[in-house]
């Protein structure tokens, strides 16, 4: 009886398992997650962050050292050009001015003294000159002794030298006067510099000193105030990655938000793309200035702005989810490494059957596995590459592949999965950077004639204007079927569908639902 009581539950469990296996179809095959092809707008943009500032911000400093005696403005004060905003203690500089004026007076008096000496020397010179002439006349007639003539000649030479010396002393005294006049002028300038004036019309946005503070102007002028010339015009300086800066043009539309005004979007325009690059940890960025109106003065200098620069704007177009472009069914012919690759942001890129003259796979943004032999063959056919050039192109492709593989490995989470399930902006930037490096290195290998052929081939291609090839998957009789597509711009979530055997409203596969069963039949409840 005890054995029978143990055997009955075991038989029930086995029966329940068999029933589950039968009704579930004996398979744990996952169901597919589907999404419809939609029609709408797509905006391709570059996102970055920067700090708001006035278009012109003037730093007001002091050229002289001294103690601040008076401050006439404060934060947010409106000032006009030439307005007195602060003053240093002028006592020291007033004393220096009086001293230099006194020295100037002495120099002028010295000039007069020397001029009188010149007049005296000139009178003496005239007298001895007449005496010399008289002695010379007497000497010719034999009435003057030789000693007397020599004495007259010596007196004449001495008087002439004295006259020249006193005239030189006058010139020296006059030069001293000019020097002292310059000293007086410098003293007056220094005294005037104790008056700190606003150099432009604007608003005081920073005051870094207080009354009684000593200003030390030594190697550089200390900053006392910062004046924003016109807060109704603001600008954001954003740092844009080198992979994206080539798509940005002056005059492009931009929008930005600030944390202080949730839900409000401000508009701006790209006003300047600075050519000076900044490299931080091997990441090269460029400064892009976005100007915006601030008529209501709500935007404040120093706010962090999240900027979105619009590169392309498409309305009323067919669009597909980027997840569909990334999807690759397992175990289906045509999928995997041998099939088309896609950008990590979802934009597809064909790595097989690329037309002659197409852009090499390694030079496209964020590409998957690269068909090295096919890429070299296409370039050789188009550009008539030499054997040495072919070898160098293979080396470039291998280097690009290794660089991308290392970057993807670094982006993986500790469990081996790509964090977040989608490509991050850093990954896209790394792949774009690899593309730019490949194109730069490839251009260095080609002759001018070969480069011209490559450029012409890219222009002649229908995909030269930013379009790309790829594939999506649809269900055909319950099984996934690949559909080749050509896509355009992407906003990171959706991509424009240009060509493909698809229509609006059609469902495409975007992923696998591992929590569901392939059979739609419900498993009956079994009890015992």
VOLUMPA-187714 format. One line per field, with one value per residue (C-alpha): residue in three letters; y negated, z, x negated. Coordinates in nm, 2 decimals, m for minus. Each point is the difference from the previous one (the first is absolute). Example, Ala and Ser with C-alpha at 12.3 -4.5 7.8 and 13.67 -1.06 7.14 Angstrom:
2
residu: ALA, SER
py: 0.45, m0.34
pz: 0.78, m0.07
px: m1.23, m0.14
***
This chain:
528
residu: UNK, UNK, UNK, UNK, UNK, UNK, UNK, UNK, UNK, UNK, UNK, UNK, UNK, UNK, UNK, UNK, UNK, UNK, UNK, UNK, UNK, UNK, UNK, UNK, UNK, UNK, UNK, UNK, UNK, UNK, UNK, UNK, UNK, UNK, UNK, UNK, UNK, UNK, UNK, UNK, UNK, UNK, UNK, UNK, UNK, UNK, UNK, UNK, UNK, UNK, UNK, UNK, UNK, UNK, UNK, UNK, UNK, UNK, UNK, UNK, UNK, UNK, UNK, UNK, UNK, UNK, UNK, UNK, UNK, UNK, UNK, UNK, UNK, UNK, UNK, UNK, UNK, UNK, UNK, UNK, UNK, UNK, UNK, UNK, UNK, UNK, UNK, UNK, UNK, UNK, UNK, UNK, UNK, UNK, UNK, UNK, UNK, UNK, UNK, UNK, UNK, UNK, UNK, UNK, UNK, UNK, UNK, UNK, UNK, UNK, UNK, UNK, UNK, UNK, UNK, UNK, UNK, UNK, UNK, UNK, UNK, UNK, UNK, UNK, UNK, UNK, UNK, UNK, UNK, UNK, UNK, UNK, UNK, UNK, UNK, UNK, UNK, UNK, UNK, UNK, UNK, UNK, UNK, UNK, UNK, UNK, UNK, UNK, UNK, UNK, UNK, UNK, UNK, UNK, UNK, UNK, UNK, UNK, UNK, UNK, UNK, UNK, UNK, UNK, UNK, UNK, UNK, UNK, UNK, UNK, UNK, UNK, UNK, UNK, UNK, UNK, UNK, UNK, UNK, UNK, UNK, UNK, UNK, UNK, UNK, UNK, UNK, UNK, UNK, UNK, UNK, UNK, UNK, UNK, UNK, UNK, UNK, UNK, UNK, UNK, UNK, UNK, UNK, UNK, UNK, UNK, UNK, UNK, UNK, UNK, UNK, UNK, UNK, UNK, UNK, UNK, UNK, UNK, UNK, UNK, UNK, UNK, UNK, UNK, UNK, UNK, UNK, UNK, UNK, UNK, UNK, UNK, UNK, UNK, UNK, UNK, UNK, UNK, UNK, UNK, UNK, UNK, UNK, UNK, UNK, UNK, UNK, UNK, UNK, UNK, UNK, UNK, UNK, UNK, UNK, UNK, UNK, UNK, UNK, UNK, UNK, UNK, UNK, UNK, UNK, UNK, UNK, UNK, UNK, UNK, UNK, UNK, UNK, UNK, UNK, UNK, UNK, UNK, UNK, UNK, UNK, UNK, UNK, UNK, UNK, UNK, UNK, UNK, UNK, UNK, UNK, UNK, UNK, UNK, UNK, UNK, UNK, UNK, UNK, UNK, UNK, UNK, UNK, UNK, UNK, UNK, UNK, UNK, UNK, UNK, UNK, UNK, UNK, UNK, UNK, UNK, UNK, UNK, UNK, UNK, UNK, UNK, UNK, UNK, UNK, UNK, UNK, UNK, UNK, UNK, UNK, UNK, UNK, UNK, UNK, UNK, UNK, UNK, UNK, UNK, UNK, UNK, UNK, UNK, UNK, UNK, UNK, UNK, UNK, UNK, UNK, UNK, UNK, UNK, UNK, UNK, UNK, UNK, UNK, UNK, UNK, UNK, UNK, UNK, UNK, UNK, UNK, UNK, UNK, UNK, UNK, UNK, UNK, UNK, UNK, UNK, UNK, UNK, UNK, UNK, UNK, UNK, UNK, UNK, UNK, UNK, UNK, UNK, UNK, UNK, UNK, UNK, UNK, UNK, UNK, UNK, UNK, UNK, UNK, UNK, UNK, UNK, UNK, UNK, UNK, UNK, UNK, UNK, UNK, UNK, UNK, UNK, UNK, UNK, UNK, UNK, UNK, UNK, UNK, UNK, UNK, UNK, UNK, UNK, UNK, UNK, UNK, UNK, UNK, UNK, UNK, UNK, UNK, UNK, UNK, UNK, UNK, UNK, UNK, UNK, UNK, UNK, UNK, UNK, UNK, UNK, UNK, UNK, UNK, UNK, UNK, UNK, UNK, UNK, UNK, UNK, UNK, UNK, UNK, UNK, UNK, UNK, UNK, UNK, UNK, UNK, UNK, UNK, UNK, UNK, UNK, UNK, UNK, UNK, UNK, UNK, UNK, UNK, UNK, UNK, UNK, UNK, UNK, UNK, UNK, UNK, UNK, UNK, UNK, UNK, UNK, UNK, UNK, UNK, UNK, UNK, UNK, UNK, UNK, UNK, UNK, UNK, UNK, UNK, UNK, UNK, UNK, UNK, UNK, UNK, UNK, UNK, UNK, UNK, UNK, UNK, UNK, UNK, UNK, UNK, UNK, UNK, UNK, UNK, UNK, UNK, UNK, UNK
py: 0.00, m0.24, 0.06, m0.06, m0.34, m0.10, 0.12, m0.18, m0.36, 0.09, 0.13, m0.33, m0.21, 0.20, m0.04, m0.37, m0.04, 0.21, m0.21, m0.33, 0.14, 0.10, m0.32, m0.24, 0.17, 0.13, m0.32, m0.31, m0.19, m0.37, m0.22, m0.30, m0.36, m0.19, m0.37, m0.18, m0.22, m0.35, m0.33, m0.31, m0.25, 0.08, m0.25, 0.08, m0.20, m0.02, m0.04, m0.16, m0.21, m0.33, m0.31, m0.31, m0.33, m0.35, m0.05, m0.25, 0.00, m0.26, 0.05, m0.33, m0.01, m0.25, m0.10, m0.14, 0.12, m0.16, 0.02, m0.01, m0.32, 0.01, 0.25, m0.16, 0.31, 0.34, 0.33, m0.05, m0.37, m0.16, m0.21, m0.23, m0.03, m0.23, 0.01, m0.01, 0.34, 0.00, m0.21, 0.08, m0.22, m0.29, m0.14, 0.17, m0.09, m0.36, m0.03, 0.15, m0.25, m0.29, 0.12, 0.05, m0.35, m0.15, 0.18, m0.13, m0.35, 0.05, 0.12, m0.30, m0.23, 0.18, m0.07, m0.37, 0.01, 0.17, m0.24, m0.29, 0.18, 0.02, m0.37, m0.07, 0.24, m0.15, m0.35, 0.11, 0.18, m0.32, m0.20, 0.23, 0.04, m0.37, m0.01, 0.29, m0.18, m0.32, 0.19, 0.17, m0.34, m0.14, 0.31, m0.04, m0.36, 0.11, m0.18, 0.30, 0.24, 0.37, 0.08, m0.25, 0.16, 0.35, m0.12, m0.15, 0.32, 0.21, m0.22, 0.03, 0.38, 0.01, m0.23, 0.20, 0.33, m0.16, m0.12, 0.35, 0.16, m0.24, 0.06, 0.37, m0.05, m0.18, 0.29, 0.24, m0.21, m0.01, 0.38, 0.02, m0.21, 0.23, 0.30, m0.16, m0.09, 0.37, 0.09, m0.26, 0.15, 0.35, m0.11, m0.16, 0.32, 0.21, m0.24, 0.03, 0.38, m0.02, m0.06, 0.34, m0.06, 0.23, 0.07, 0.10, m0.03, 0.31, 0.17, 0.08, 0.38, 0.04, m0.22, 0.16, m0.28, m0.19, m0.35, m0.01, 0.29, m0.05, 0.06, 0.12, m0.05, 0.18, 0.25, m0.02, m0.23, 0.13, 0.05, m0.23, 0.03, 0.19, m0.18, 0.17, m0.23, 0.11, 0.27, m0.01, 0.20, 0.32, 0.27, 0.36, 0.15, 0.37, 0.26, 0.22, 0.33, 0.00, 0.27, m0.23, m0.34, 0.06, 0.01, m0.34, m0.31, m0.37, m0.11, 0.33, 0.00, 0.10, 0.05, 0.03, 0.04, m0.10, 0.16, m0.33, 0.00, 0.35, 0.05, m0.31, 0.03, m0.29, m0.06, m0.10, 0.01, 0.13, m0.32, 0.14, 0.32, m0.06, 0.18, 0.04, 0.36, 0.11, 0.35, 0.16, 0.37, 0.05, m0.14, m0.29, m0.26, m0.34, m0.31, m0.09, m0.32, m0.02, m0.35, m0.06, m0.29, m0.08, m0.28, 0.08, 0.03, 0.34, 0.17, m0.06, 0.02, 0.33, 0.22, 0.34, 0.04, 0.34, m0.09, 0.18, m0.11, 0.10, 0.16, 0.12, m0.02, 0.23, m0.01, 0.24, 0.29, 0.37, 0.10, 0.32, 0.06, 0.03, 0.32, 0.17, m0.09, 0.15, 0.33, 0.31, 0.34, 0.29, 0.30, m0.16, 0.01, m0.34, m0.13, m0.04, m0.10, 0.08, m0.22, m0.37, m0.20, m0.29, m0.31, 0.02, m0.27, 0.21, m0.14, 0.29, 0.04, 0.27, 0.18, 0.23, m0.07, m0.36, m0.18, m0.08, m0.33, 0.03, m0.13, 0.27, 0.17, m0.10, m0.36, 0.00, m0.11, 0.28, 0.29, 0.37, 0.27, m0.12, 0.21, m0.08, 0.19, m0.15, m0.36, 0.03, 0.16, m0.28, m0.28, 0.18, 0.02, m0.36, m0.16, 0.24, 0.04, 0.12, 0.31, m0.22, m0.21, 0.32, 0.12, m0.33, m0.01, 0.35, m0.12, m0.30, 0.21, 0.24, m0.29, m0.15, 0.34, 0.05, m0.36, 0.05, 0.34, m0.14, m0.29, 0.24, 0.22, m0.30, m0.09, 0.34, 0.03, 0.24, 0.27, m0.01, m0.17, m0.34, m0.24, m0.15, 0.23, m0.29, m0.18, m0.30, m0.33, 0.08, 0.32, m0.19, m0.27, 0.27, 0.16, m0.33, m0.08, 0.33, m0.08, m0.35, 0.15, 0.27, m0.26, m0.23, 0.29, 0.12, m0.34, m0.01, 0.32, m0.11, m0.22, m0.31, 0.18, 0.29, m0.23, m0.18, 0.33, 0.10, m0.33, 0.02, 0.35, m0.10, m0.29, 0.22, 0.26, m0.04, 0.04, m0.28, m0.24, 0.19, 0.30, 0.35, 0.36, 0.26, 0.25, 0.06, 0.31, 0.08, 0.31, 0.21, 0.30, m0.03, 0.00, m0.31, m0.12, m0.26, m0.32, m0.22, m0.37, m0.33, m0.25, m0.37, m0.22, 0.12, m0.17, 0.29, 0.16, 0.02, 0.00, m0.13, 0.28, m0.10, 0.33, 0.35, 0.25, m0.14, m0.22, m0.22, 0.19, 0.33, 0.17, 0.08, 0.19, m0.21, 0.27, 0.32, 0.04, 0.27, 0.00, 0.12, 0.33, 0.04, 0.17, m0.21, 0.29, m0.03, 0.29, 0.16, 0.00, 0.34, 0.10, 0.32
pz: 0.00, 0.09, m0.35, m0.17, 0.17, m0.12, m0.36, m0.06, 0.02, m0.22, m0.27, 0.03, m0.05, m0.30, m0.16, 0.06, m0.16, m0.30, m0.04, 0.01, m0.26, m0.23, 0.03, m0.02, m0.32, 0.17, m0.08, 0.18, m0.32, 0.07, m0.16, m0.21, 0.11, m0.29, m0.09, m0.28, m0.27, 0.07, m0.18, 0.17, 0.04, 0.07, 0.12, m0.02, 0.25, 0.19, 0.38, 0.23, 0.31, 0.07, 0.22, m0.07, m0.01, m0.14, m0.35, 0.13, 0.36, 0.10, 0.29, 0.18, 0.18, 0.15, m0.16, 0.32, 0.36, 0.29, 0.25, m0.10, 0.14, m0.16, m0.19, m0.18, m0.16, 0.11, m0.16, m0.27, m0.03, m0.34, m0.11, m0.29, m0.18, 0.19, 0.32, 0.33, 0.17, 0.26, 0.12, 0.16, 0.27, m0.19, 0.28, m0.12, m0.36, 0.08, 0.20, m0.29, m0.24, 0.22, 0.03, m0.38, m0.06, 0.24, m0.18, m0.33, 0.14, 0.11, m0.35, m0.16, 0.23, m0.08, m0.37, 0.07, 0.20, m0.28, m0.25, 0.20, 0.01, m0.38, m0.03, 0.23, m0.19, m0.33, 0.13, 0.11, m0.33, m0.19, 0.21, m0.04, m0.37, m0.05, 0.20, m0.21, m0.32, 0.13, 0.10, m0.34, m0.18, 0.22, m0.05, m0.38, 0.04, 0.24, 0.30, 0.21, 0.18, m0.07, 0.36, 0.01, m0.32, 0.15, 0.31, m0.20, m0.20, 0.31, 0.16, m0.32, m0.01, 0.37, m0.05, m0.30, 0.20, 0.29, m0.24, m0.15, 0.34, 0.13, m0.31, 0.06, 0.36, m0.12, m0.23, 0.29, 0.23, m0.27, m0.03, 0.37, m0.02, m0.26, 0.22, 0.30, m0.21, m0.08, 0.36, 0.09, m0.28, 0.13, 0.36, m0.13, m0.19, 0.31, 0.20, m0.26, 0.02, 0.36, m0.16, m0.12, m0.28, m0.20, m0.34, m0.16, 0.05, 0.18, 0.33, 0.28, 0.04, 0.24, 0.27, 0.15, 0.23, 0.31, 0.14, 0.18, m0.19, m0.14, m0.37, m0.11, m0.37, m0.05, m0.28, m0.11, 0.06, 0.28, m0.11, 0.19, m0.19, m0.29, m0.22, m0.25, m0.29, m0.11, 0.19, m0.27, m0.22, 0.15, m0.13, 0.09, m0.07, m0.04, m0.06, m0.30, m0.08, m0.31, m0.15, 0.01, m0.06, m0.38, m0.02, 0.18, m0.21, 0.08, 0.01, 0.10, 0.23, 0.36, 0.31, 0.36, 0.35, 0.34, 0.33, 0.14, m0.24, m0.02, m0.30, m0.19, m0.31, m0.13, m0.36, m0.14, m0.31, m0.05, m0.04, 0.00, m0.03, 0.14, m0.17, 0.32, 0.12, 0.36, 0.09, 0.33, 0.06, m0.38, m0.06, m0.25, 0.03, m0.16, 0.14, m0.17, 0.10, 0.00, 0.04, 0.13, 0.08, 0.36, m0.02, 0.32, 0.18, 0.15, m0.11, 0.24, m0.06, 0.13, m0.05, m0.15, m0.33, m0.17, m0.37, m0.29, m0.34, m0.28, m0.29, m0.21, 0.03, m0.18, 0.03, m0.11, m0.08, 0.07, 0.30, 0.17, 0.35, 0.03, 0.20, m0.32, m0.18, 0.28, 0.02, m0.13, 0.04, 0.12, m0.22, m0.30, m0.33, m0.11, 0.36, 0.21, m0.10, m0.36, m0.04, 0.00, 0.30, 0.16, 0.19, 0.37, 0.00, m0.23, m0.34, m0.23, m0.21, m0.26, 0.02, m0.30, m0.36, 0.03, m0.34, m0.16, 0.14, 0.32, 0.31, 0.16, 0.30, 0.24, m0.09, 0.08, 0.34, 0.27, m0.24, 0.09, m0.14, m0.30, m0.31, m0.05, m0.33, m0.16, 0.11, m0.14, m0.32, m0.05, 0.06, m0.23, m0.28, 0.04, 0.07, m0.16, 0.33, m0.01, 0.19, 0.27, 0.03, 0.03, 0.28, 0.18, m0.03, 0.15, 0.29, 0.05, 0.00, 0.25, 0.22, m0.02, 0.09, 0.30, 0.12, m0.02, 0.17, 0.29, 0.04, 0.00, 0.25, 0.23, m0.03, 0.12, 0.35, 0.25, m0.09, m0.37, m0.13, m0.16, 0.27, m0.07, m0.30, m0.25, m0.12, 0.21, m0.14, 0.10, m0.21, m0.30, 0.05, 0.01, m0.32, m0.17, 0.11, m0.14, m0.33, m0.02, 0.08, m0.27, m0.26, 0.10, m0.03, m0.32, m0.16, 0.09, m0.20, m0.32, m0.28, m0.09, m0.30, 0.21, 0.26, m0.27, m0.13, 0.35, 0.06, m0.34, 0.07, 0.34, m0.16, m0.28, 0.24, 0.09, 0.37, 0.00, 0.18, 0.33, m0.10, 0.11, m0.08, 0.25, 0.06, 0.23, 0.08, m0.05, 0.08, m0.30, 0.09, 0.36, m0.10, m0.02, m0.35, m0.09, m0.19, m0.15, 0.07, m0.07, 0.29, 0.04, 0.31, 0.35, 0.33, 0.21, 0.05, m0.35, m0.35, m0.32, m0.24, m0.36, m0.20, 0.08, m0.05, 0.30, 0.05, 0.26, 0.29, m0.08, 0.30, 0.02, 0.27, 0.26, 0.24, 0.19, 0.29, 0.20, 0.26, m0.25, m0.18, m0.38, 0.04, 0.07, 0.17, 0.37, 0.22, 0.18, 0.38, 0.14, 0.35, 0.20
px: 0.00, m0.29, m0.16, 0.33, 0.04, m0.35, 0.06, 0.33, m0.14, m0.30, 0.23, 0.20, m0.31, m0.11, 0.35, 0.00, m0.34, 0.11, 0.31, m0.20, m0.24, 0.29, 0.20, m0.30, m0.12, m0.31, m0.20, m0.11, m0.05, 0.04, 0.26, m0.09, 0.06, 0.15, 0.03, 0.18, m0.15, 0.12, 0.02, m0.12, m0.28, m0.37, m0.25, m0.37, m0.19, m0.33, 0.03, m0.26, m0.01, m0.16, 0.02, 0.20, m0.18, 0.05, m0.13, m0.25, m0.12, m0.26, m0.23, m0.07, m0.33, m0.25, m0.33, m0.14, m0.02, 0.18, 0.27, 0.37, 0.15, 0.34, 0.22, 0.29, 0.17, 0.11, 0.12, 0.26, m0.07, 0.07, m0.30, m0.08, m0.33, m0.23, 0.20, m0.20, 0.05, m0.28, m0.30, m0.33, m0.15, m0.16, m0.22, m0.32, 0.05, 0.09, m0.33, m0.19, 0.16, m0.10, m0.35, m0.04, 0.15, m0.26, m0.28, 0.14, m0.01, m0.37, m0.08, 0.15, m0.19, m0.32, 0.07, 0.02, m0.32, m0.18, 0.14, m0.14, m0.34, 0.01, 0.06, m0.29, m0.23, 0.11, m0.09, m0.34, m0.05, 0.08, m0.25, m0.30, 0.08, m0.03, m0.33, m0.14, 0.08, m0.17, m0.31, m0.01, 0.01, m0.28, m0.21, 0.02, m0.13, m0.27, 0.14, 0.12, m0.23, 0.04, 0.08, 0.29, 0.14, m0.02, 0.17, 0.29, 0.03, 0.01, 0.27, 0.21, m0.02, 0.10, 0.30, 0.12, m0.02, 0.19, 0.27, 0.04, 0.01, 0.27, 0.21, m0.02, 0.10, 0.31, 0.09, m0.05, 0.22, 0.27, m0.01, 0.03, 0.31, 0.15, m0.08, 0.17, 0.30, 0.03, m0.03, 0.27, 0.22, m0.06, 0.09, 0.32, 0.09, m0.06, 0.22, 0.27, m0.03, 0.11, 0.34, 0.13, 0.25, 0.22, m0.15, 0.34, 0.37, 0.13, 0.09, m0.24, 0.01, m0.29, m0.16, m0.31, m0.12, 0.12, m0.07, m0.34, m0.14, m0.35, m0.04, m0.35, m0.07, m0.33, m0.04, 0.37, 0.29, 0.23, 0.36, 0.24, 0.33, 0.14, 0.25, 0.23, 0.04, 0.35, 0.19, 0.27, m0.24, m0.14, m0.22, m0.08, m0.34, 0.04, m0.27, 0.08, m0.18, m0.22, 0.23, 0.30, m0.16, m0.01, 0.38, 0.04, 0.02, 0.03, 0.36, 0.15, 0.29, m0.05, 0.21, m0.10, 0.14, m0.12, 0.09, 0.13, 0.29, 0.14, 0.22, m0.12, m0.21, m0.21, m0.10, m0.33, m0.22, m0.36, m0.21, m0.35, m0.20, m0.34, m0.29, m0.21, 0.03, m0.02, m0.13, 0.09, m0.09, m0.04, 0.35, m0.01, 0.28, 0.07, 0.17, 0.33, 0.17, 0.38, 0.16, 0.35, 0.22, 0.08, 0.24, 0.18, m0.34, 0.10, m0.32, m0.29, m0.37, m0.15, 0.31, m0.07, 0.18, 0.08, m0.03, 0.15, m0.13, 0.23, m0.19, 0.29, 0.38, 0.24, 0.38, 0.27, m0.24, 0.02, m0.21, m0.10, m0.12, m0.38, 0.05, 0.13, m0.32, m0.21, 0.20, m0.17, 0.19, m0.21, m0.03, 0.17, m0.18, m0.13, m0.04, m0.31, m0.35, 0.05, 0.30, 0.04, m0.13, 0.15, m0.11, 0.01, 0.26, 0.21, m0.09, m0.07, m0.31, m0.04, m0.33, 0.08, 0.09, m0.12, 0.00, m0.33, m0.12, 0.20, m0.15, m0.22, 0.17, m0.28, 0.06, 0.37, 0.13, 0.02, m0.02, 0.02, m0.23, m0.20, m0.04, m0.37, m0.05, 0.31, m0.09, m0.35, 0.13, 0.25, m0.26, m0.25, 0.25, 0.11, m0.33, m0.25, m0.19, m0.36, m0.10, m0.16, 0.31, 0.22, m0.22, 0.02, 0.38, 0.02, m0.21, 0.23, 0.31, m0.16, m0.10, 0.35, 0.16, m0.22, 0.06, 0.38, m0.02, m0.20, 0.25, 0.30, m0.17, m0.06, 0.37, 0.12, 0.14, m0.17, 0.25, m0.11, 0.31, 0.00, 0.13, 0.34, 0.07, m0.06, m0.30, m0.11, m0.11, m0.35, 0.00, 0.14, m0.27, m0.27, 0.12, 0.03, m0.35, m0.12, 0.17, m0.16, m0.35, 0.05, 0.10, m0.29, m0.25, 0.15, m0.03, m0.37, m0.05, 0.17, m0.13, 0.19, 0.15, 0.11, 0.16, 0.18, 0.14, 0.11, 0.18, 0.17, 0.12, 0.14, 0.19, 0.13, 0.14, 0.36, m0.10, m0.26, 0.23, 0.00, 0.22, m0.10, 0.09, 0.12, 0.28, 0.29, 0.20, 0.37, 0.20, 0.09, 0.20, m0.11, m0.37, m0.23, m0.08, m0.26, 0.10, m0.27, 0.04, m0.17, 0.03, m0.07, m0.03, 0.04, 0.09, m0.13, 0.33, 0.14, m0.15, 0.14, 0.10, m0.08, 0.03, 0.11, 0.28, 0.19, 0.30, 0.15, 0.16, m0.18, m0.15, m0.37, m0.20, m0.17, m0.11, 0.07, 0.24, m0.17, 0.28, 0.26, 0.07, 0.02, 0.33, 0.31, 0.18, 0.06, m0.13, 0.29, 0.00, m0.08, 0.08, m0.01
***
